[in-house]
Amino acid sequence: MDFLDRLGLEHPVVQAGMGGGVATAELAGAVSAAGGLGTIATMPSATFGAQLAAARRRADGRPVAANLLVPFARPAHLRACVQAGAALVVFHGGIGRRWFSDLREAGVLAFSTVGSVEQARAALAAGADGLVVQGAEAGGHLMGDEPLRTLLPRVRGLGTFPVLAAGGVADYRDVVAVLDAGADAAVAGTRFLMTSESRAHPLYKQRVQEATRTVRTMLFGVGWPLAHRVVPNAATDRWLNEAGEAPLWLRGVGRASAPLARVLPLRAGNAMTSRQRVGVPLFGPALPLVGMPAASVDWTALYAGETVRRIDDIVSVRDAVERLTSRSGPSRPSS
Ligand SMILES: Cc1cc2nc3c(=O)[nH]c(=O)nc-3n(C[C@H](O)[C@H](O)[C@H](O)COP(=O)(O)O)c2cc1C
């Protein structure tokens, strides 16, 4: 049985996991209700379970997925996935192997996100049911540095298992291209970040709307030093050279802080955001949400993919799904 049939999906479109509070029940539930697969991503475990359950209610009987960043995943997150009836759990930032058997027992699919053929082989050997193949053009944290165009066919060639393709998906043509290259469905992040249902700060959305380029960096790496793609802001202008590299001493801070993710609760990282300033280069991975001070867009990570060059509006989830699934896009302009 193929991936769409197994989950009962109408469209081969998945909303990417977007952690830190961007993708709550309002966004994920709306994507699933529109026939795609909505995803609740990493947030403190108490909120996570409630958001998953709320997304399922909004989805009106259609499936909802969960996304977990391996260094921040706790047993309570996994229990919530099973209890709330997530159809699929996607891991990122690690294979997620230690959680596979519990999920399998509960009848929940477990996928790992990979950014190279080596990672794909390792995830399959560890027992992943399928893979999210993430190209280097993707927004947010990056598993590798190879573009989707070349990585996807190489991973597809490893065998017959479900493959979801992420990175650079903004419209219908992109979805057709990844399906033609052998993916079972397309994963879109930045397109769904730029919807009215996403909880990204309005100024963050505006910066993405106006952006003409992104930068791959490690700057926002205190607590989670994995490369990430962001829209430039005052912090990147102040601390990065032309190649997107921070000074050597600053990269050392990111590396030294890696164990923090395993011991500190997620809330601690969010609290850190309120103390960040452009001139003090201790930037954690949190992103600016509705309700945060407007100025925080200058010193927090404005995660977005290379599709910022082609995405210049904020639409409803319904319109975003339509643009991804219909050649002609939405019939009426969004209000
Ligand atoms: C705001 C934002 C937050 C993200 N957070 C996560 C996350 O928590 N977990 C994850 O697996 N991927 C995360 N990603 C990466 C996406 O899952 C996906 O790979 C990426 O958005 C695809 O590229 P696109 O933005 O060009 O569509 C994030 C991406 C963005 C833009």
Ligand as a Chemical Component Dictionary entry (heavy atoms), coordinates in Angstrom:
data_LIG
# 
_chem_comp.id                   LIG 
_chem_comp.type                 NON-POLYMER 
_chem_comp.pdbx_formal_charge   0 
_chem_comp.three_letter_code    LIG 
# 
loop_
_chem_comp_atom.comp_id 
_chem_comp_atom.atom_id 
_chem_comp_atom.alt_atom_id 
_chem_comp_atom.type_symbol 
_chem_comp_atom.charge 
_chem_comp_atom.model_Cartn_x 
_chem_comp_atom.model_Cartn_y 
_chem_comp_atom.model_Cartn_z 
_chem_comp_atom.pdbx_ordinal 
LIG C1  C1  C 0 10.394 28.108 10.487 1  
LIG C2  C2  C 0 10.938 26.740 10.241 2  
LIG C3  C3  C 0 11.089 25.874 11.330 3  
LIG C4  C4  C 0 11.539 24.572 11.114 4  
LIG N1  N1  N 0 11.594 23.707 12.175 5  
LIG C5  C5  C 0 11.813 22.384 11.944 6  
LIG C6  C6  C 0 11.614 21.412 12.956 7  
LIG O1  O1  O 0 11.298 21.731 14.103 8  
LIG N2  N2  N 0 11.758 20.110 12.628 9  
LIG C7  C7  C 0 12.080 19.698 11.347 10 
LIG O2  O2  O 0 12.135 18.504 11.072 11 
LIG N3  N3  N 0 12.334 20.597 10.397 12 
LIG C8  C8  C 0 12.164 21.916 10.637 13 
LIG N4  N4  N 0 12.301 22.814 9.623  14 
LIG C9  C9  C 0 12.697 22.323 8.283  15 
LIG C10 C10 C 0 11.471 21.803 7.557  16 
LIG O3  O3  O 0 11.046 20.592 8.141  17 
LIG C11 C11 C 0 11.704 21.553 6.062  18 
LIG O4  O4  O 0 12.790 20.686 5.880  19 
LIG C12 C12 C 0 11.927 22.821 5.276  20 
LIG O5  O5  O 0 11.068 23.853 5.685  21 
LIG C13 C13 C 0 11.690 22.545 3.803  22 
LIG O6  O6  O 0 12.157 23.600 3.026  23 
LIG P1  P1  P 0 11.234 24.837 2.562  24 
LIG O7  O7  O 0 11.229 25.762 3.707  25 
LIG O8  O8  O 0 11.953 25.335 1.371  26 
LIG O9  O9  O 0 9.863  24.326 2.235  27 
LIG C14 C14 C 0 11.891 24.140 9.813  28 
LIG C15 C15 C 0 11.760 25.020 8.741  29 
LIG C16 C16 C 0 11.294 26.310 8.939  30 
LIG C17 C17 C 0 11.153 27.236 7.751  31 
# 
loop_
_chem_comp_bond.comp_id 
_chem_comp_bond.atom_id_1 
_chem_comp_bond.atom_id_2 
_chem_comp_bond.value_order 
_chem_comp_bond.pdbx_ordinal 
LIG C1  C2  SING 1  
LIG C2  C3  SING 2  
LIG C2  C16 DOUB 3  
LIG C3  C4  DOUB 4  
LIG C4  N1  SING 5  
LIG C4  C14 SING 6  
LIG N1  C5  DOUB 7  
LIG C5  C6  SING 8  
LIG C5  C8  SING 9  
LIG C6  O1  DOUB 10 
LIG C6  N2  SING 11 
LIG N2  C7  SING 12 
LIG C7  O2  DOUB 13 
LIG C7  N3  SING 14 
LIG N3  C8  DOUB 15 
LIG C8  N4  SING 16 
LIG N4  C9  SING 17 
LIG N4  C14 SING 18 
LIG C9  C10 SING 19 
LIG C10 O3  SING 20 
LIG C10 C11 SING 21 
LIG C11 O4  SING 22 
LIG C11 C12 SING 23 
LIG C12 O5  SING 24 
LIG C12 C13 SING 25 
LIG C13 O6  SING 26 
LIG O6  P1  SING 27 
LIG P1  O7  DOUB 28 
LIG P1  O8  SING 29 
LIG P1  O9  SING 30 
LIG C14 C15 DOUB 31 
LIG C15 C16 SING 32 
LIG C16 C17 SING 33 
# 
